Amino acid sequence: MARNKRQKEEPKGFGLILMDQIQNEGTVHHKLVQQIEEKLGRNVVCYVSCFPHPAGTIVDEDATIIENLLKSVDLSKYNYQLDLILHSPGGSPTAAEKIILTCRSYAPNSFRVIVPKTAMSAATLISMGADKIVMSETSELGPIDPQMISVIGQQQIVRPAAAFIDAYLDLVNETKKAIANQEPPHPYIELLRRVDPVWIQVCLKARQLSVTIAKEYLKKYMLKNKSEKEIDEIIECFMKIGEELSHGRVIRGEKVKDYGLDVELIDKNSEIWNKIWELYLRCENYVQLRHLAKYFVARNGGINVQVQAVKILG
C-alpha cells in the first residue's frame, strides 16, 4: 500500500468526546443535526440568533451563508427535502424573502420551517414561505411588522416599524389637539422637527412589503388551495396582533393553527422534539458564550457570525 495513501482517521475516544460535550463544541451540533435528519428523513440546517444584539437580526447576507451551507451538503441524501430550524427575532422583509427563495431553490421537493422556540417578525415571514411549519405547543411566532434598526450617535436601536409610525402620529395628533384647544403646540412641534419624515415613509413601506411577501408566498405554497380573501384575513391576524397589543406578543402553535396556517404540532416531550430542543439550547448557549450575533450549522459544519457587541436601548 502506498505510504501517501490517506490513513483512516483515528476516533477521538471517550475522554475527548466527553470534553466536546462539556464544552459544547461544534462537532456535537453536527452529530445532533445528523440524528435529527435520520429521524425526520429530511436534510436539516439550523439558524440561531442572539436576540439582544442588533446584528442578530435577519439581513440580506444570511441567504448567502445558508446557500454556502446548502452547497456543502449532499441534499440528494434526503431527496432534496429541507427543514430550516429557525430561532430569530426577525429583521428585514427582503432578507426573509431571499432566504425563502434560496431554501426553495435547493429543496424543490419540500421546504419546512421548524420553530424550536421563537421566530418573530421576518422570521415569521420565512415560516410563511414554507410548505409547513413544525412547532410544539410552546413554540412562538409573532406579528409580521418588520424590525427597524435606527442609529442615534454611537448606538443602534431596534424597534418595530409600527412603533416609529405610532410615535410620529401621536405627536401630530397632540399638535392638532393643542391648536384646537388654543394651547401652546410648541413642545410637540419641536419634537416633530426631530423626526425624519423619510424614515417614517421607510417604515410604512417596510410594513406594506411584509404584507406583500406574506401574501405572495402563502398563495403560492402553504395556502395555495385557499381563496385570496381567506389569505388576506390570515395575514391581517398577524398584522393586527402587533398593532393593537404589542409587537413582542407571541403567537403559539395552537393559535397559529387557529389563524389558518399549516402547522404540524409535535409533542414537546417526544424523542424527536427533545433532540430539536437540545440542538436549539446548545446553539443558543454556543452563541452567547462566544458573543456571536448568529450561528448557522448543518450536519457537516457550521458558520459563526461574530461582531462587536452593541448596546441596545429598550
Secondary structure, 3 states (H helix, E strand, C coil): CCCCCCCCCCCCCHHHHHHHHHHCCHHHHHHHHHHHHHHHCCEEEEEEECCCCHHHCECCHHHHHHHHHHHCCCHHHHCCEEEEEEEECCECHHHHHHHHHHHHHHCCCEEEEEECCEECCHHHHHHHCCCEEEECCCCEECCCCCEEEEEECCEEEEEEHHHHHHHHHHHHHHHHHHHHCCCCCHHHHHHHHCCCHHHHHHHHHHHHHHHHHHHHHHHHHHCCCCCHHHHHHHHHHHHHHHHHHCCCCCEEHHHHHHHCCCEEECCCCCHHHHHHHHHHHHHHHHHHHCCCCEEEEECCEEEEECCCCCCECC
